[in-house]
Structures are given as C-alpha cells and as structure tokens.
Amino acid sequence: MDAILYVDRSGIPWRYLPHDFAPWETVYEYFAAWQREDVFDQLFGLLRRLVCEAEGRSAEPGACVLARRASRRPPTSDSTSKSSNATPASRGSR
C-alpha cells in the first residue's frame, strides 16, 4: 500500500518505483486487482463515514449538489460588427 501511495503522491511512472519497495510489476498487479474490485471506492466510503461520525454528523449524505457547466452566450450584434482579427492602423509614414 505504501508503494501505491508513493506513486500517487509523487506522480512517477510505475517503472521508476524506488527499490526500497517491492518490484514495480508486483505493486502494479496489486493496484490493478484492487482497482478492478473497487477496493479504493470502498475504502474511500468507509473513511468518509468515519470522518463524518467523528465530527458528529450523519454518516450518510443528507443533500446532493449537482454541478452544471456554464454555457457560452451566443455573440451579440455589437460583437459581430467589429472584427476581432482587425489590425490597428499603423502610425508609420503615409
């Protein structure tokens, strides 16, 4: 588990795992198996419940927040009359 956390925190490729840990192939096999079996999601859920209970809150969420991406407004007639690629007039000799 320490090796998996090390890779996560440092962002290094699996092959660059220091030799203080098990061989990178072994560590990656454990990681892949645990990911397939949703071990990390279960662990996160358990930790979330423990933190909520320690803070005196309900372990189950009481509300849901939905995020929405803001959409761009269509261009207005003022912005279409001016070209955004227009070059300013040069001040050189005429």
MMTF fields as JSON, N, C-alpha, C and O atoms, coordinates in Angstrom:
{
  "mmtfVersion": "1.0.0",
  "mmtfProducer": "UNKNOWN",
  "numBonds": 375,
  "numAtoms": 376,
  "numGroups": 94,
  "numChains": 1,
  "numModels": 1,
  "chainsPerModel": [1],
  "groupsPerChain": [94],
  "chainIdList": ["A"],
  "bondAtomList": [4, 2, 8, 6, 12, 10, 16, 14, 20, 18, 24, 22, 28, 26, 32, 30, 36, 34, 40, 38, 44, 42, 48, 46, 52, 50, 56, 54, 60, 58, 64, 62, 68, 66, 72, 70, 76, 74, 80, 78, 84, 82, 88, 86, 92, 90, 96, 94, 100, 98, 104, 102, 108, 106, 112, 110, 116, 114, 120, 118, 124, 122, 128, 126, 132, 130, 136, 134, 140, 138, 144, 142, 148, 146, 152, 150, 156, 154, 160, 158, 164, 162, 168, 166, 172, 170, 176, 174, 180, 178, 184, 182, 188, 186, 192, 190, 196, 194, 200, 198, 204, 202, 208, 206, 212, 210, 216, 214, 220, 218, 224, 222, 228, 226, 232, 230, 236, 234, 240, 238, 244, 242, 248, 246, 252, 250, 256, 254, 260, 258, 264, 262, 268, 266, 272, 270, 276, 274, 280, 278, 284, 282, 288, 286, 292, 290, 296, 294, 300, 298, 304, 302, 308, 306, 312, 310, 316, 314, 320, 318, 324, 322, 328, 326, 332, 330, 336, 334, 340, 338, 344, 342, 348, 346, 352, 350, 356, 354, 360, 358, 364, 362, 368, 366, 372, 370],
  "bondOrderList": [1, 1, 1, 1, 1, 1, 1, 1, 1, 1, 1, 1, 1, 1, 1, 1, 1, 1, 1, 1, 1, 1, 1, 1, 1, 1, 1, 1, 1, 1, 1, 1, 1, 1, 1, 1, 1, 1, 1, 1, 1, 1, 1, 1, 1, 1, 1, 1, 1, 1, 1, 1, 1, 1, 1, 1, 1, 1, 1, 1, 1, 1, 1, 1, 1, 1, 1, 1, 1, 1, 1, 1, 1, 1, 1, 1, 1, 1, 1, 1, 1, 1, 1, 1, 1, 1, 1, 1, 1, 1, 1, 1, 1],
  "groupList": [{"groupName": "MET", "atomNameList": ["N", "CA", "C", "O"], "elementList": ["N", "C", "C", "O"], "formalChargeList": [0, 0, 0, 0], "bondAtomList": [1, 0, 2, 1, 3, 2], "bondOrderList": [1, 1, 2], "singleLetterCode": "M", "chemCompType": "L-PEPTIDE LINKING"}, {"groupName": "ASP", "atomNameList": ["N", "CA", "C", "O"], "elementList": ["N", "C", "C", "O"], "formalChargeList": [0, 0, 0, 0], "bondAtomList": [1, 0, 2, 1, 3, 2], "bondOrderList": [1, 1, 2], "singleLetterCode": "D", "chemCompType": "L-PEPTIDE LINKING"}, {"groupName": "ALA", "atomNameList": ["N", "CA", "C", "O"], "elementList": ["N", "C", "C", "O"], "formalChargeList": [0, 0, 0, 0], "bondAtomList": [1, 0, 2, 1, 3, 2], "bondOrderList": [1, 1, 2], "singleLetterCode": "A", "chemCompType": "L-PEPTIDE LINKING"}, {"groupName": "ILE", "atomNameList": ["N", "CA", "C", "O"], "elementList": ["N", "C", "C", "O"], "formalChargeList": [0, 0, 0, 0], "bondAtomList": [1, 0, 2, 1, 3, 2], "bondOrderList": [1, 1, 2], "singleLetterCode": "I", "chemCompType": "L-PEPTIDE LINKING"}, {"groupName": "LEU", "atomNameList": ["N", "CA", "C", "O"], "elementList": ["N", "C", "C", "O"], "formalChargeList": [0, 0, 0, 0], "bondAtomList": [1, 0, 2, 1, 3, 2], "bondOrderList": [1, 1, 2], "singleLetterCode": "L", "chemCompType": "L-PEPTIDE LINKING"}, {"groupName": "TYR", "atomNameList": ["N", "CA", "C", "O"], "elementList": ["N", "C", "C", "O"], "formalChargeList": [0, 0, 0, 0], "bondAtomList": [1, 0, 2, 1, 3, 2], "bondOrderList": [1, 1, 2], "singleLetterCode": "Y", "chemCompType": "L-PEPTIDE LINKING"}, {"groupName": "VAL", "atomNameList": ["N", "CA", "C", "O"], "elementList": ["N", "C", "C", "O"], "formalChargeList": [0, 0, 0, 0], "bondAtomList": [1, 0, 2, 1, 3, 2], "bondOrderList": [1, 1, 2], "singleLetterCode": "V", "chemCompType": "L-PEPTIDE LINKING"}, {"groupName": "ARG", "atomNameList": ["N", "CA", "C", "O"], "elementList": ["N", "C", "C", "O"], "formalChargeList": [0, 0, 0, 0], "bondAtomList": [1, 0, 2, 1, 3, 2], "bondOrderList": [1, 1, 2], "singleLetterCode": "R", "chemCompType": "L-PEPTIDE LINKING"}, {"groupName": "SER", "atomNameList": ["N", "CA", "C", "O"], "elementList": ["N", "C", "C", "O"], "formalChargeList": [0, 0, 0, 0], "bondAtomList": [1, 0, 2, 1, 3, 2], "bondOrderList": [1, 1, 2], "singleLetterCode": "S", "chemCompType": "L-PEPTIDE LINKING"}, {"groupName": "GLY", "atomNameList": ["N", "CA", "C", "O"], "elementList": ["N", "C", "C", "O"], "formalChargeList": [0, 0, 0, 0], "bondAtomList": [1, 0, 2, 1, 3, 2], "bondOrderList": [1, 1, 2], "singleLetterCode": "G", "chemCompType": "PEPTIDE LINKING"}, {"groupName": "PRO", "atomNameList": ["N", "CA", "C", "O"], "elementList": ["N", "C", "C", "O"], "formalChargeList": [0, 0, 0, 0], "bondAtomList": [1, 0, 2, 1, 3, 2], "bondOrderList": [1, 1, 2], "singleLetterCode": "P", "chemCompType": "L-PEPTIDE LINKING"}, {"groupName": "TRP", "atomNameList": ["N", "CA", "C", "O"], "elementList": ["N", "C", "C", "O"], "formalChargeList": [0, 0, 0, 0], "bondAtomList": [1, 0, 2, 1, 3, 2], "bondOrderList": [1, 1, 2], "singleLetterCode": "W", "chemCompType": "L-PEPTIDE LINKING"}, {"groupName": "HIS", "atomNameList": ["N", "CA", "C", "O"], "elementList": ["N", "C", "C", "O"], "formalChargeList": [0, 0, 0, 0], "bondAtomList": [1, 0, 2, 1, 3, 2], "bondOrderList": [1, 1, 2], "singleLetterCode": "H", "chemCompType": "L-PEPTIDE LINKING"}, {"groupName": "PHE", "atomNameList": ["N", "CA", "C", "O"], "elementList": ["N", "C", "C", "O"], "formalChargeList": [0, 0, 0, 0], "bondAtomList": [1, 0, 2, 1, 3, 2], "bondOrderList": [1, 1, 2], "singleLetterCode": "F", "chemCompType": "L-PEPTIDE LINKING"}, {"groupName": "GLU", "atomNameList": ["N", "CA", "C", "O"], "elementList": ["N", "C", "C", "O"], "formalChargeList": [0, 0, 0, 0], "bondAtomList": [1, 0, 2, 1, 3, 2], "bondOrderList": [1, 1, 2], "singleLetterCode": "E", "chemCompType": "L-PEPTIDE LINKING"}, {"groupName": "THR", "atomNameList": ["N", "CA", "C", "O"], "elementList": ["N", "C", "C", "O"], "formalChargeList": [0, 0, 0, 0], "bondAtomList": [1, 0, 2, 1, 3, 2], "bondOrderList": [1, 1, 2], "singleLetterCode": "T", "chemCompType": "L-PEPTIDE LINKING"}, {"groupName": "GLN", "atomNameList": ["N", "CA", "C", "O"], "elementList": ["N", "C", "C", "O"], "formalChargeList": [0, 0, 0, 0], "bondAtomList": [1, 0, 2, 1, 3, 2], "bondOrderList": [1, 1, 2], "singleLetterCode": "Q", "chemCompType": "L-PEPTIDE LINKING"}, {"groupName": "CYS", "atomNameList": ["N", "CA", "C", "O"], "elementList": ["N", "C", "C", "O"], "formalChargeList": [0, 0, 0, 0], "bondAtomList": [1, 0, 2, 1, 3, 2], "bondOrderList": [1, 1, 2], "singleLetterCode": "C", "chemCompType": "L-PEPTIDE LINKING"}, {"groupName": "LYS", "atomNameList": ["N", "CA", "C", "O"], "elementList": ["N", "C", "C", "O"], "formalChargeList": [0, 0, 0, 0], "bondAtomList": [1, 0, 2, 1, 3, 2], "bondOrderList": [1, 1, 2], "singleLetterCode": "K", "chemCompType": "L-PEPTIDE LINKING"}, {"groupName": "ASN", "atomNameList": ["N", "CA", "C", "O"], "elementList": ["N", "C", "C", "O"], "formalChargeList": [0, 0, 0, 0], "bondAtomList": [1, 0, 2, 1, 3, 2], "bondOrderList": [1, 1, 2], "singleLetterCode": "N", "chemCompType": "L-PEPTIDE LINKING"}],
  "groupTypeList": [0, 1, 2, 3, 4, 5, 6, 1, 7, 8, 9, 3, 10, 11, 7, 5, 4, 10, 12, 1, 13, 2, 10, 11, 14, 15, 6, 5, 14, 5, 13, 2, 2, 11, 16, 7, 14, 1, 6, 13, 1, 16, 4, 13, 9, 4, 4, 7, 7, 4, 6, 17, 14, 2, 14, 9, 7, 8, 2, 14, 10, 9, 2, 17, 6, 4, 2, 7, 7, 2, 8, 7, 7, 10, 10, 15, 8, 1, 8, 15, 8, 18, 8, 8, 19, 2, 15, 10, 2, 8, 7, 9, 8, 7],
  "groupIdList": [1, 2, 3, 4, 5, 6, 7, 8, 9, 10, 11, 12, 13, 14, 15, 16, 17, 18, 19, 20, 21, 22, 23, 24, 25, 26, 27, 28, 29, 30, 31, 32, 33, 34, 35, 36, 37, 38, 39, 40, 41, 42, 43, 44, 45, 46, 47, 48, 49, 50, 51, 52, 53, 54, 55, 56, 57, 58, 59, 60, 61, 62, 63, 64, 65, 66, 67, 68, 69, 70, 71, 72, 73, 74, 75, 76, 77, 78, 79, 80, 81, 82, 83, 84, 85, 86, 87, 88, 89, 90, 91, 92, 93, 94],
  "secStructList": [7, 2, 2, 2, 2, 2, 2, 2, 2, 2, 7, 7, 7, 4, 4, 4, 7, 7, 6, 6, 1, 1, 7, 2, 2, 2, 2, 2, 2, 2, 2, 2, 2, 2, 2, 2, 6, 6, 2, 2, 2, 2, 2, 2, 2, 2, 2, 2, 2, 2, 2, 2, 2, 2, 6, 6, 1, 7, 1, 1, 7, 7, 7, 7, 7, 7, 7, 7, 7, 7, 7, 7, 7, 7, 7, 7, 2, 2, 2, 2, 2, 1, 7, 6, 6, 7, 7, 7, 7, 7, 7, 1, 7, 7],
  "xCoordList": [0.832, 0.0, 0.879, 0.547, 1.998, 2.891, 3.433, 3.57, 3.74, 4.277, 3.227, 3.551, 1.978, 0.901, 0.705, 0.546, 0.716, 0.577, 1.766, 1.601, 2.962, 4.152, 4.007, 4.303, 3.551, 3.355, 2.29, 2.434, 1.225, 0.143, 0.625, 0.337, 1.351, 1.803, 2.868, 2.848, 3.8, 4.93, 4.628, 5.251, 3.68, 3.336, 4.341, 4.326, 5.207, 6.208, 5.583, 4.566, 6.181, 5.73, 6.019, 6.938, 5.233, 5.402, 6.833, 7.384, 7.428, 8.777, 9.845, 10.922, 9.572, 10.552, 10.368, 10.942, 9.578, 9.361, 10.7, 11.403, 11.068, 12.364, 12.494, 11.496, 13.716, 13.991, 13.713, 13.795, 13.384, 13.009, 11.682, 11.385, 10.889, 9.585, 9.712, 10.777, 8.625, 8.579, 8.771, 8.641, 9.081, 9.22, 7.961, 6.846, 8.149, 7.035, 5.944, 4.765, 6.306, 5.293, 4.363, 3.153, 4.931, 4.131, 3.194, 2.012, 3.731, 2.921, 1.787, 0.647, 2.102, 1.076, 0.005, -1.175, 0.388, -0.6, -1.589, -2.794, -1.085, -1.979, -2.897, -4.102, -2.312, -3.104, -4.211, -5.365, -3.877, -4.861, -5.96, -7.134, -5.595, -6.599, -7.528, -8.744, -6.963, -7.782, -8.674, -9.804, -8.181, -8.996, -10.168, -11.289, -9.921, -10.998, -12.062, -13.249, -11.642, -12.558, -13.146, -13.815, -12.919, -13.439, -13.012, -13.741, -11.841, -11.341, -11.146, -11.453, -10.642, -10.381, -11.677, -11.736, -12.716, -14.014, -14.601, -15.166, -14.469, -14.97, -14.196, -14.78, -12.899, -12.061, -12.411, -12.496, -12.614, -12.991, -14.334, -14.489, -15.299, -16.61, -16.512, -17.151, -15.71, -15.523, -14.87, -15.316, -13.827, -13.153, -14.068, -14.039, -14.893, -15.831, -16.82, -17.104, -17.346, -18.288, -17.62, -18.218, -16.385, -15.687, -15.441, -15.601, -15.056, -14.822, -16.125, -16.149, -17.2, -18.498, -18.926, -19.373, -18.797, -19.19, -18.302, -18.786, -17.012, -16.101, -16.444, -16.207, -17.011, -17.421, -18.844, -19.358, -19.484, -20.831, -21.922, -23.045, -21.595, -22.595, -23.081, -22.476, -24.187, -24.706, -23.715, -23.099, -23.572, -22.627, -23.115, -22.31, -24.401, -24.965, -25.209, -25.648, -24.929, -25.139, -26.615, -27.498, -26.856, -28.224, -28.669, -29.848, -27.759, -28.098, -27.219, -26.211, -27.624, -26.865, -26.641, -27.567, -25.427, -25.107, -24.792, -23.919, -25.509, -25.258, -24.555, -25.016, -23.457, -22.714, -23.133, -23.414, -23.168, -23.577, -22.554, -22.135, -22.156, -21.208, -21.951, -23.028, -21.371, -21.979, -21.793, -20.714, -22.839, -22.73, -22.395, -22.737, -21.73, -21.382, -22.606, -23.418, -22.717, -23.818, -23.49, -22.323, -24.506, -24.23, -23.74, -24.083, -22.942, -22.428, -23.57, -24.584, -23.387, -24.391, -24.112, -23.057, -25.052, -24.872, -23.713, -23.074, -23.427, -22.31, -20.978, -20.077, -20.844, -19.558, -19.337, -18.192, -20.403, -20.209, -19.867, -19.313, -20.184, -19.882, -18.399, -17.881, -17.719, -16.294, -15.519, -15.845, -14.531, -13.713, -12.676, -11.955, -12.599, -11.633, -10.233, -9.262, -10.097, -8.793, -8.259, -7.208, -8.972, -8.54, -7.247, -7.077, -6.329, -5.07, -5.225, -5.885, -4.628, -4.744, -3.992, -3.05, -4.434, -3.792, -2.356, -2.088, -1.449, -0.037, 0.206, -0.49, 1.173, 1.488, 2.729, 3.345, 3.084, 4.283, 4.026, 3.004, 4.953, 4.805, 3.686, 3.385, 3.076, 1.935, 2.272, 1.424],
  "yCoordList": [-1.188, 0.0, 1.256, 2.247, 1.214, 2.377, 2.696, 3.865, 1.659, 1.887, 2.519, 3.395, 2.093, 2.669, 4.138, 4.988, 4.429, 5.815, 6.659, 7.834, 6.071, 6.794, 7.189, 8.323, 6.252, 6.543, 7.62, 8.513, 7.542, 8.535, 9.922, 10.901, 10.014, 11.319, 11.94, 13.144, 11.119, 11.671, 11.797, 12.603, 11.012, 11.085, 10.406, 10.637, 9.579, 8.913, 7.737, 7.197, 7.341, 6.108, 4.889, 4.908, 3.841, 2.633, 2.106, 1.663, 2.151, 1.585, 2.322, 1.771, 3.55, 4.323, 4.186, 4.953, 3.222, 2.999, 2.654, 1.766, 3.339, 3.064, 1.598, 0.922, 1.13, -0.265, -0.586, -1.746, 0.431, 0.187, -0.559, -1.201, -0.473, -1.129, -2.451, -2.784, -3.186, -4.425, -4.078, -2.914, -5.075, -4.788, -4.115, -4.435, -3.189, -2.388, -3.261, -2.924, -4.369, -5.244, -5.814, -5.909, -6.189, -6.738, -5.681, -5.941, -4.49, -3.394, -3.053, -2.859, -2.979, -2.636, -3.726, -3.411, -4.995, -6.077, -5.937, -6.104, -5.631, -5.41, -4.217, -4.283, -3.123, -1.924, -2.229, -1.864, -2.888, -3.192, -4.101, -3.902, -5.09, -6.001, -5.262, -5.447, -4.433, -3.681, -2.684, -2.442, -2.111, -1.165, -1.885, -1.376, -3.068, -3.859, -4.244, -4.282, -4.53, -4.976, -3.817, -4.052, -2.588, -1.377, -1.231, -0.659, -1.744, -1.646, -0.189, 0.189, 0.629, 2.032, 2.8, 3.648, 2.518, 3.173, 2.775, 3.61, 1.5, 1.037, 1.686, 2.089, 1.783, 2.415, 3.888, 4.394, 4.575, 5.989, 6.166, 7.071, 5.305, 5.385, 5.162, 5.864, 4.182, 3.905, 5.087, 5.493, 5.634, 6.781, 7.992, 8.714, 8.221, 9.338, 9.169, 10.125, 7.945, 7.701, 7.901, 8.481, 7.422, 7.579, 9.049, 9.461, 9.837, 11.266, 11.964, 12.783, 11.645, 12.267, 11.935, 12.817, 10.681, 10.281, 10.935, 11.309, 11.077, 11.725, 13.194, 13.765, 13.815, 15.218, 15.372, 16.489, 14.27, 14.327, 14.506, 14.889, 14.23, 14.351, 12.976, 11.965, 12.945, 11.688, 11.092, 11.808, 9.778, 9.112, 9.111, 9.026, 9.201, 9.23, 10.674, 11.493, 10.986, 12.369, 12.751, 11.943, 13.996, 14.474, 15.321, 15.659, 15.667, 16.511, 16.116, 15.427, 16.565, 16.275, 17.587, 18.384, 17.809, 19.014, 18.604, 17.771, 19.196, 18.918, 20.114, 21.248, 19.865, 20.943, 21.023, 20.008, 22.23, 22.437, 23.345, 24.343, 22.991, 23.842, 25.018, 24.864, 26.177, 27.378, 27.343, 27.023, 27.67, 27.683, 29.087, 30.077, 29.154, 30.463, 31.061, 30.36, 32.362, 33.055, 33.243, 33.391, 33.238, 33.5, 34.934, 35.798, 35.199, 36.562, 37.541, 37.197, 38.761, 39.802, 40.527, 40.341, 41.349, 42.059, 43.049, 43.322, 43.601, 44.54, 43.851, 44.435, 42.606, 41.936, 41.437, 41.22, 41.25, 40.77, 41.901, 41.654, 43.15, 44.266, 44.634, 45.233, 44.279, 44.565, 43.27, 42.224, 43.353, 42.187, 42.05, 43.001, 40.878, 40.681, 40.481, 40.571, 40.211, 39.998, 41.247, 41.206, 42.344, 43.572, 44.068, 44.018, 44.55, 45.091, 46.593, 47.236, 47.154, 48.598, 49.344, 48.823, 50.551, 51.357, 51.642, 51.954, 51.538, 51.789, 53.299, 54.068, 53.701, 55.118, 55.49, 56.526, 54.675, 54.951, 56.06, 56.743, 56.24, 57.289, 56.936, 55.767, 57.994, 57.761, 58.039, 57.893],
  "zCoordList": [0.0, 0.0, 0.0, -0.651, 0.728, 0.763, -0.623, -0.985, -1.399, -2.74, -3.641, -4.443, -3.523, -4.33, -3.96, -4.836, -2.678, -2.241, -2.691, -3.016, -2.714, -3.167, -4.633, -5.008, -5.457, -6.886, -7.051, -7.885, -6.263, -6.359, -5.958, -6.646, -4.859, -4.371, -5.254, -5.506, -5.725, -6.489, -7.976, -8.667, -8.475, -9.884, -10.801, -12.01, -10.25, -11.073, -11.826, -11.393, -12.941, -13.616, -12.736, -11.917, -12.912, -12.101, -12.178, -11.17, -13.349, -13.542, -12.731, -12.502, -12.294, -11.533, -10.025, -9.252, -9.617, -8.187, -7.532, -8.014, -6.44, -5.804, -5.379, -5.126, -5.306, -4.97, -3.505, -3.101, -2.702, -1.304, -1.226, -0.219, -2.284, -2.338, -3.095, -3.616, -3.144, -3.93, -5.407, -5.786, -6.25, -7.683, -8.235, -7.822, -9.164, -9.653, -10.263, -10.157, -10.898, -11.503, -10.438, -10.645, -9.307, -8.208, -7.643, -7.42, -7.416, -6.87, -7.83, -7.407, -9.129, -10.112, -10.191, -10.345, -10.089, -10.116, -8.958, -9.147, -7.766, -6.624, -6.878, -6.632, -7.374, -7.651, -8.656, -8.432, -9.754, -10.797, -10.266, -10.579, -9.472, -8.904, -7.949, -7.995, -7.09, -6.141, -6.86, -6.437, -7.932, -8.693, -9.353, -9.343, -9.931, -10.556, -9.542, -9.866, -8.318, -7.271, -6.471, -5.465, -6.885, -6.238, -4.781, -3.97, -4.456, -3.087, -2.688, -1.557, -3.601, -3.278, -3.045, -2.155, -3.828, -3.61, -2.262, -1.557, -1.904, -0.611, 0.533, 1.538, 0.374, 1.397, 1.561, 2.68, 0.434, 0.494, 1.207, 2.027, 0.893, 1.549, 3.045, 3.828, 3.442, 4.864, 5.574, 6.647, 4.985, 5.596, 5.694, 6.69, 4.652, 4.685, 5.84, 6.562, 6.014, 7.112, 8.471, 9.377, 8.615, 9.898, 10.226, 11.375, 9.232, 9.464, 9.842, 10.761, 9.141, 9.458, 10.877, 11.61, 11.272, 12.617, 13.669, 14.737, 13.385, 14.332, 14.514, 15.579, 13.462, 13.548, 14.067, 14.139, 14.429, 14.983, 13.937, 14.266, 12.675, 11.606, 11.211, 11.564, 10.47, 9.954, 8.963, 8.174, 9.014, 8.117, 6.679, 5.752, 6.485, 5.138, 4.71, 5.517, 3.456, 2.998, 3.062, 2.777, 3.442, 3.562, 2.395, 2.292, 1.521, 0.377, -0.794, -0.642, -1.945, -3.162, -3.897, -4.05, -4.346, -5.092, -6.521, -6.766, -7.45, -8.857, -9.467, -9.336, -10.123, -10.766, -12.228, -12.867, -12.737, -14.122, -14.76, -14.174, -15.964, -16.68, -17.282, -17.857, -17.144, -17.719, -19.233, -19.732, -19.936, -21.395, -21.868, -21.22, -22.989, -23.537, -24.204, -24.808, -24.079, -24.742, -26.212, -26.574, -27.058, -28.472, -28.639, -27.833, -29.673, -29.864, -30.108, -30.717, -29.624, -29.824, -31.126, -31.732, -31.557, -32.823, -32.752, -33.769, -31.543, -31.385, -31.627, -32.23, -31.159, -31.292, -32.715, -33.111, -33.499, -34.866, -35.815, -36.886, -35.448, -36.329, -36.286, -37.228, -35.201, -35.068, -35.311, -34.75, -36.123, -36.381, -35.277, -34.975, -34.681, -33.612, -34.169, -33.418, -35.473, -36.076, -36.762, -37.401, -36.634, -37.303, -36.68, -35.461, -37.524, -37.013, -36.86, -37.676, -35.832, -35.639, -36.759, -37.355, -37.014, -38.059, -37.649, -36.488, -38.582, -38.261, -38.218, -38.882, -37.453, -37.295, -38.099, -37.851, -39.028, -39.818, -40.825, -40.757, -41.758, -42.771, -43.738, -43.978, -44.291, -45.179, -46.578, -47.458]
}
